Amino acid sequence: MMVEDESDHLHVTWIQPMSPGPTCPITNNSIRWSLVNTGDTVGTDEIIASSEYFIPGLEAYTAYAVHIASKTDGGFGQEGSASNTTDQDIPGSPIIDSLEVVTPSSLLVKWLPPPQPNGVITGYKIEWMCENQNTAHLDNNHNRYEITNLTACVFHEITVMAETIKGFGERSAKNTTMSVAPEAPENVSAFKVSNIPDQIKVTWTQPKPSGNCTITANKVKWTWQTKGNMKTKQ
């Protein structure tokens, strides 16, 4: 028996056993295929006696055992078996685990391998748009990449693709606007308000926001002491 492999099907060929006699011709064949790693049968069929069969709808890069039996009027005989592994295919999409802002202009992308690798993962490709399309290629030992020279508070789409010998697979995409908190205000000063004993006036210089970010609000917090007790309000 021979089993030729493709990524999603197996082509099985065999030679029929000798007929028991002139009045007992071989009339049918049964085909059964199972997973090598578990032994679980995943499909069966019975056909008019032949010498080949195509098993479709299989998973890529998966080992299958194929079992063939021949039938006469006396029933089925013993099974003959062979095994093979379906060919590799392009992989499924990786899983982008997180997008972490490292600095106001850099982003750390972390991902997990594809749940359906469909073969041996040989590398990854990361793509992002920052005025122009940018691309980075990494080998299969990497699961993170720091993208630099980005602009804060601008929409960015990050995509990651995995690769096998068959090529790159489906994209995994995640979006971010790279929102970045500003630095602390400068030149903070507090002044007494003339003739108003229970107020002070506070002034400061706004920090320069990163990228295309804008200052939208300020939080003011003050602390005072009464009879040795510290109190804070904002």
Secondary structure, 3 states (H helix, E strand, C coil): CEEEECCCCEEEECCCCCCCCCCCCCCEEEEEEEECCCCCEEEEEEEECCCEEEECCCCCCCEEEEEEEEEECCEECCCEEEEEECCCCCCCCCEEEEEEEEECCEEEEEEECCCCCCCCCCEEEEEEECCCEEEEEEECCCCEEEECCCCCCCCEEEEEEEEECCEECCCEEEEECCCCCCCCCEEEEEEECCCCCCCEEEEEECCCCCCCCCCCCCCCCEEEEECCEEEEEC
